[in-house]
């Protein structure tokens, strides 16, 4: 049996386990996908948010990745978003890699850190290109990396390629955590499970629902499924279409411990926004 065949068999066995298990079954009861996943440094919290932590909209701020990924974003737009993160205490600012240095300079000394997206928004770039972008983003000041899964490889059941793609970005980003964007709107239930299994096996710190540029966004059902598959040792980020405190709280109750949003200021102010992510 080749390595690729072995990986495919393991992923299919694990996917079958989660598909058949009840929604309340603890994820830790599943067989381990890879011992290597335990060696990844965990520099961020990954467990679900304890009940009662969020008592009002302002309490959501430490769980929000304040996001601006529009291609037309100007330097002034990026600067504004970074200052908003400092003022409101958002966990991070998530931007395209070309803006990381600007954000890092503004966030220096604050509790917020810069995130760069990698392979965004399609995930179809060469693995070597994704790894290079991650490495350069870290050099520019990124302290978390959100990479897009190779969706086509996943749907082709080329699990060895998906695993390698994630693992190389994880390695290029060390010691900082990597979130894997699944683009759940393009995936079947089985594919979502397989993606979570592969991300965990490759050493990712988080799985993330959506880019915000694909079909659909975060749903309670997807967040709950992702949490059930990855357990407490990998975080779950809900992103795409979160525009109010009510939306955010539903995602946290489903198992998300990080939220990606461009409507962050409205969310923590108890308002809602019609702006697209």
C-alpha positions in Angstrom: 0.0 0.0 0.0 1.4 3.4 -1.0 1.5 6.3 1.4 -1.3 8.1 -0.5 -3.5 4.9 -0.3 -2.8 4.6 3.4 -3.8 8.3 4.1 -7.0 7.8 2.0 -7.9 4.7 4.0 -7.3 6.4 7.4 -9.3 9.5 6.4 -12.2 7.4 5.1 -12.2 5.3 8.3 -12.2 8.4 10.5 -14.8 10.1 8.3 -17.0 7.0 8.6 -16.6 7.0 12.4 -17.8 10.6 12.7 -20.6 10.1 10.2 -22.0 7.2 12.2 -21.4 8.7 15.7 -24.2 10.6 17.4 -23.9 14.4 17.6 -23.3 14.2 21.4 -20.5 11.7 21.1 -17.2 13.1 22.5 -14.7 13.7 19.7 -11.9 12.4 21.9 -13.3 8.9 21.6 -12.3 8.7 18.0 -9.0 7.0 16.9 -6.2 9.5 16.4 -5.5 10.5 12.8 -1.8 11.2 13.4 0.5 11.5 16.4 2.2 14.4 14.8 -0.8 16.7 15.4 -0.1 16.7 19.1 3.4 18.3 18.6 2.0 21.5 17.1 2.6 24.5 19.4 -0.7 25.8 20.7 -0.4 29.5 21.2 -4.1 30.3 21.2 -7.1 28.8 23.0 -8.8 26.0 21.1 -11.5 24.8 23.4 -15.2 25.9 23.2 -16.1 29.1 25.0 -17.5 28.2 28.5 -21.2 29.0 29.0 -21.9 32.3 30.6 -18.6 33.9 29.3 -20.5 36.2 27.0 -23.0 38.3 29.0 -23.4 41.1 26.5 -22.3 42.2 23.0 -19.1 43.8 24.3 -17.9 40.5 25.7 -17.7 39.1 22.2 -14.7 41.3 21.3 -11.9 38.9 22.5 -13.3 36.2 20.2 -13.5 38.3 17.0 -11.0 38.4 14.1 -11.8 41.9 12.8 -11.6 41.4 9.0 -11.0 43.4 5.9 -10.2 41.3 2.8 -11.8 43.3 0.0 -9.4 43.7 -2.9 -10.2 47.4 -3.2 -9.3 48.1 0.5 -7.0 51.2 0.7 -4.3 51.9 3.2 -6.7 54.3 5.0 -9.2 51.4 5.2 -6.6 49.1 6.6 -5.4 51.7 9.1 -9.0 52.4 10.3 -9.7 48.7 10.9 -6.4 48.2 12.9 -7.3 51.2 15.1 -10.8 49.8 15.6 -9.2 46.6 16.8 -7.1 48.4 19.4 -10.0 50.5 20.6 -12.5 47.6 21.0 -10.1 44.9 22.0 -10.6 42.5 19.1 -8.5 39.3 19.1 -6.9 40.0 15.8 -7.0 41.9 12.5 -7.3 39.7 9.4 -6.0 41.1 6.2 -4.4 40.1 2.9 -0.7 39.5 3.2 0.3 42.8 1.5 -1.2 44.7 4.4 0.3 42.8 7.3 3.2 45.1 7.9 0.9 48.2 8.1 -1.4 46.3 10.6 1.5 45.0 12.6 2.9 48.5 13.2 -0.4 49.8 14.5 -1.2 46.8 16.7 2.3 46.8 18.3 1.9 46.9 22.1 -1.8 46.0 22.0 -3.6 42.8 22.8 -4.6 42.4 19.1 -2.4 40.6 16.6 -2.2 40.5 12.8 -3.5 37.6 10.7 -2.6 37.1 7.0 -4.7 35.0 4.7 -2.8 32.6 2.4 -3.9 31.1 -0.9 -6.9 33.4 -0.6 -9.7 33.1 -1.7 -9.5 30.0 -3.9 -7.0 27.7 -2.2 -5.9 26.5 -5.6 -2.4 27.8 -5.7 0.7 25.6 -5.6 1.6 24.3 -2.1 5.0 25.9 -2.5 3.4 29.3 -3.3 1.2 29.0 -0.2 4.1 28.1 2.0 6.2 31.0 0.6 3.3 33.4 1.2 2.9 32.2 4.8 6.6 32.5 5.4 6.8 36.0 4.0 3.7 37.1 5.9 5.2 35.9 9.2 8.4 37.9 8.3 6.1 41.0 7.8 4.6 40.5 11.2 1.7 38.1 10.9 1.1 36.1 14.1 -1.6 33.8 12.8 -2.2 32.4 9.3 -5.6 31.6 7.7 -5.0 29.4 4.7 -7.6 28.2 2.2 -7.9 24.4 1.7 -7.2 22.9 -1.7 -10.9 22.3 -2.3 -10.5 20.6 -5.7 -8.0 18.1 -4.2 -10.3 17.3 -1.4 -13.3 16.7 -3.7 -11.0 14.5 -5.9 -10.2 12.5 -2.7 -6.5 13.3 -3.1 -6.1 13.3 0.6 -2.3 13.0 0.5 -2.1 16.3 -1.4 -4.6 18.1 1.0 -2.6 16.8 4.0 0.8 17.9 2.4 -0.7 21.3 1.4 -1.7 22.1 5.0 1.3 20.6 6.6 3.7 22.7 4.6 1.9 25.9 5.4 1.9 24.9 9.1 5.7 24.3 8.9 6.3 27.6 7.1 4.2 29.5 9.7 5.9 28.1 12.8 5.7 28.9 15.7 2.4 30.7 14.9 -1.0 29.0 14.5 -2.6 28.1 11.2 -6.4 28.1 10.5 -7.6 26.0 7.6 -10.5 27.5 5.7 -12.7 24.7 4.4 -15.1 26.8 2.3 -18.0 24.7 3.7 -20.5 26.0 1.1 -18.7 24.0 -1.6 -18.5 20.7 0.4 -20.7 17.8 1.2 -21.1 16.6 4.8 -18.6 13.8 4.2 -16.1 16.3 2.7 -16.4 18.6 5.7 -15.6 15.7 8.0 -12.6 14.6 5.8 -11.3 18.2 5.7 -11.5 18.5 9.5 -9.7 15.2 9.9 -6.9 16.2 7.5 -6.5 19.6 9.1 -6.1 18.2 12.5 -3.7 15.5 11.3 -1.6 18.1 9.5 -1.1 20.2 12.7 -3.5 23.0 12.1 -4.6 25.0 15.2 -8.1 25.8 13.8 -10.6 24.8 11.2 -12.6 27.7 9.7 -15.9 27.7 7.9 -15.6 30.1 5.0 -13.7 32.8 3.1 -16.8 35.0 2.8 -16.2 35.0 -1.0 -17.7 31.6 -1.7 -21.2 30.3 -1.7 -22.9 30.6 1.7 -21.1 31.3 5.0 -21.0 30.0 8.6 -23.9 27.9 9.8 -24.7 26.6 13.3 -24.9 23.1 11.8 -21.4 23.3 10.2 -19.8 24.8 13.3 -21.3 22.0 15.5 -20.1 19.3 13.1 -16.6 20.8 12.9 -16.3 21.0 16.7 -17.5 17.4 17.0 -14.8 16.2 14.6 -11.8 18.2 15.9 -12.6 18.0 19.7 -11.1 20.6 22.1 -7.5 20.4 20.8 -8.3 22.3 17.6 -10.2 25.5 17.5 -13.2 26.3 15.3 -13.6 29.7 13.6 -17.0 30.7 12.2 -16.7 33.2 9.4 -18.9 34.5 6.6 -22.2 36.3 7.2 -21.9 37.0 10.9 -23.4 40.5 11.2 -25.0 40.8 14.7 -24.3 39.8 18.3 -27.1 37.3 18.0 -25.4 35.7 15.0 -22.1 35.6 16.9 -23.6 34.1 20.0 -25.3 31.3 18.0 -21.9 30.4 16.6 -20.2 30.4 20.0 -23.0 28.2 21.4 -22.5 25.8 18.6 -18.8 25.4 19.4 -16.9 28.3 17.7 -14.2 29.9 19.8 -13.2 32.5 17.2 -15.4 34.6 14.9 -14.4 36.2 11.6 -16.3 39.3 10.8 -16.1 42.7 9.0 -19.2 43.9 11.0 -17.2 43.6 14.2 -17.9 47.1 15.5 -21.6 46.8 14.9 -21.6 43.4 16.6 -20.0 44.5 19.9 -22.2 47.6 19.9 -25.3 45.5 19.9 -26.2 46.5 16.3 -26.5 44.6 13.0 -24.9 45.3 9.7 -26.0 44.6 6.1 -22.4 44.9 4.8 -21.1 41.8 3.1 -18.1 40.0 4.6 
